[in-house]
Amino acid sequence: MKFRKSAAAAAVVLTVALSATACGGKEGPAGDKPGGDTDKKALPTYKVAKDVDVDSPVIKKAQKRGKLIIGAKSDQPYLGFQDPSSKEYEGFDIEVAKMVAADLGFDPEKDIQFKTIDSSVRETAISKGQVDLMVGTYTMNDERKKQVSFAGPYYMAGQDLLVRKDEKSIKGPDSIKGKKVCSVTGSTPLQNLKDNKSKYGATPVEFGKYTDCVKQLLDGQVDAMTTDDAILKGYAAERPTKLKVVGETFSEEPYGIGLKKDDKALQEAVLDAVEAHQKDGSYKKAYDATLGRSGSTFEEPPALERG
């Protein structure tokens, strides 16, 4: 499943119509509140499993404390966002976390403790037991698999570019030579820029949070921001008169749920939970109520990796 610039928008929020950018992209609606406009009434409910027995030290510890600690993002509209007033987390990744928690026997409304984890310390947080699971636009790749295990992929994103609305010269990765391009420390898109400097010719600028990059872009301190299209679409939908996504994706970013290295029992339990909710329709319902409202069409999720 992936955002495609050429696809028609799947959802229209209230009376706000989606408009195409000059470069063929789609912009979603601007929510009235920061972080997007989740349709809470349309969100699915998740039945909490009883008498769950998973032979995992992580789960047994969580059961003893009565809380499942899940690492998340708090600054990604429609994906993982923490409301500044209510402090509640919302978005598609948050719903994925809730459906998995329910199948593991934890009430999504009472037994989850969400914890904001920056991209640069995700592996550390998992390996040190600071979080039980990490659900936050977490790309599965070989380097990370040396330190943590993954359950997924539950979503396929791709690297893209966010620019100011009046930007004319940047139309895709082939036109960022000599440009300042912002991304987040520890992210795969930032590493892609660094590893392929001769190809792209951009000057990477890095910060700890995506919101810092957005501010730099709006203030004219950088020329573009790059990360996964799922994240960029949210920011463009939030500020449709100021920002736009350009070009086509130029990488594949399979999102997985991070967990402690070699915890096979937990990995299989999480995979079973994701698969069950994809089959019963609650996965798509959660998507439509969150990420779908940014102007993205739903696509069937990628095949889960087992074994």
N, C-alpha and C positions, 0 to 999 in steps of 0.2 A: 504494500500500500504506500502511495507516494503522492505528493502534491504535483500536479502537472499544470504548467502555465496554460496549455492549450485546452484544458478541460473546462467544461461549463461548471459554474459554481453550484454546489449541492444545496446550499441553504440561503435563505434570505431572512435577515433579522428585521422584524417589524416592517417599516416602510423603507428601509435603507436598501437601495439597489446596489448590486455589485457593478463595478466599472472596470473595464480593461485598461491596462497601462499602455503607454505608447509603444512599449517593446513587446506587447503580446501577453503580458502577465495579467493575472486577475487580482483585484484587491477585494478583500472582504469588508464587512461593515465595521464602522468604528463604534465600539461599545461606549455606553454612557459612563462606565466606570473603568479605571485602569485595569489592565490585565485581560480584557475581553469580556464577553457577555455569555456566560454559561447559562443554558436553559435548565435550571434546577428542577423544574416540574417534569421535564422530559427525561431526566436521568433514571436509569434502571435502579432497582433495589436488588441487593445481593443476599441470598439466603445463607445464613451462617451454618457451616457444617458442625455436626456434633461428634464428640468422642474421637477427635482426630488423633491418629497415632503415626507420626512421622519420625523415623529413627535418625533424627538430626539433633546434634547438641544445640544448635542455634534455636530450633523450634522448642526444644524442651526448656531451655533457659527463658525463652519468651513466654511460654505457658506458665512458668513459675512466677515471673514478674507480673503476668496478666496484661502485658502490652507487647505489641509487635512494633519495633522501631524501624521506620522506613525512611531512608534518605530520599530527598526530593529537591526539585528546583523551586524557587519562589518568585522568579522574575521573568517567567516565560509565558506570555499571554496564550490562553487556550490549551496549554500543555501542563505546566506546573507553576501556579501563581498563588501567592499568599495575599489575601485581602488585607490591606493596611489597617482597616478599622476592626473587622471581625477576627483577624488573624487566622481565618480558615484557609485551607489549601483547596484549590480547585483546578480543573483541567483534565485533559485526556489521560496523562500519565497518572494523575491522582486517582482517576477511576480505575485504571488498570491495577494500581496498587490495592484499591479497595476490594475489587473482585477476587484477587489472589488471596488477600487477607481473610476474606469470608470463607473461602474454600479450605483455608488452613485452620479455621475454627475461631477466628478473631472478628468480633463485631466491628464493621467499618466505621460506625459512628461513635464507638466508645473505647475500642481496644487498640487503636492505632495511634502511635506517637510519630507524627511527621517531623523530620529534622532537615533543615536546609543544609545541603552539602555542596560546596563549590566543586567545579569540574576537576581542579588540580589535586584534590585530596580524596577523590572517591575511592580509589583502591586502598588507601590508608584507612579510611573510615570503615570499610568492609573487613579488611584483614585484622584490624584491632578490635573488632566487635562493637564499634560505636553505633553501627546500624546493622539490622538483621538482613535487610534487603535494600537495594538501591534502584529506584525507579525514577529516572530523570534524564531523558534524551541521551541515554548511555550507549554509545556505539560499541558493538562487539567487534574486537579486532585481536589479532594474534598477540600483540604486545601486551594488551591488558589481560589476556587469558593466561599469561605467565603468572599473574598475581591474584586473579579472582576467577570465579566461574560465572557463567551466564545461563539464563533460561530465556530462550527466544530463538529467532527474532520475532517480536510481536508487531513491528512496524518498520517500514523501509523509507528512510528519508534520503536526502541528497544535498550536497553542499551547493549553496547559491549565494547571490549577492543582493544586499539591500543598499539602496542609494537614496539621495534626496530627490524629491519629486521633479525638480527642475534639471536634474542631471541629464546631459545629452551625450557625453563622450563614453560613458561606461555602459556597455550593452551585454557584457558577459566576461568570462575569465580571460579572453584574449585581448581585452581592452583595459587591463589594470596595470600595465607596465608603467612604472614611475609613480604610481598612485599609493597613497597611504590607506591601507586596508586593516580594519580593526577586527579582532576576534578575542576569544577568551582563553586564558592560560589553561593548559591541560586538555584543550579540545582537539579533535582530529582535524577539523578544518584549518586551524592555526598551524598545526604540524604540516599539513599538506602545502600550505603557502611557503613554509620554511624549507621543506624538503625539495620543493620544485621552484626555487627562486629564479633559476635560469629560464624556466618555462614561462612563469607568470610575470616576473620582473617587478612585483609589488613590494612595497616596504611594509612589513608586518608591524602592527601596533597592538599590544596586548594589555588586557585588563582582567581583573578577577571576576567581574560580573558583566552580563550582557547589557544591563541597563547603563553601565558606564560607556560601552561602545555606542549605544543608541544616542546618548547625550553628546558624545564626541562628534557623531555624524550630524546631528541636528545643529550643533554649534559651528560646524564647518571645520573642525580640527582634523578630521579624516575624510577621505573621499568615498569610502564604502565600508560596509560591515559584511563579514562573511561568516556563516555557520550553516547549520542544517536548514533546509527550506521550511520545515515545519515551524521552526522558531521564528524565522524571518517573516513568514506569512502573518504570524500573530502580531508582530510589531507594525507591519504595513497596514493590517486591518484596524489596528488601534489608532493609527495616525494617517488616514488615507489621503489627506491633503498635503502631507509633508514628506511621506516616504513611499517607496515602491520597490518591488522585487523585480530584477531584470534577468534576461537570458534564460537558459535551461540549466538544470542541475548538472554538475560535473564531477560527481562522485556518488558512491552508494554508502549509506550510513544505516546499517541494520541495528535497530534499537533492541537491547536486551535488558533483562532484570539481573542486576549484579548480586552475587552472593558469595559466601566464603568458599575459597578454593577447595575443590574436590569434595564438597558436601553433596554427594550424589543423590541421597534421599530427598534433600530439600530441593535440589534442581529438578528432579522428576515430579515432585509434588507441585512445584510452581508451573512447570510445563503442562501438567494435567489440568491445572486450574485455568490457565490461559486458553488451552484448547477447548475446554468445556464451555467457557463463556463465548468463544468465537462461534461455537456450534449452536448455542441456545439463543443467539441473537442479542444478548446483552452487551457484547463487545461493540457491535455496530451501533446500538442505541446510545451507548456512552460516547462513541465517536461523534455521532450526529449532534449530540447535545453540547459538545465541547469544541473539538478541533474543526468539525464540520461547519461551525458558525463563523469561522474565519474566511470562508469562501472556498474551502477545499472539498473536492468530491471524494467520496468513500471508494476505496479500492480494496479488493480482497487482500488480507494480510499474507506475508510470505510464509513459506513452510517452516514449521518449528524444527530446530535441530535437536535430534535425539541420538543418544549413543555416543 
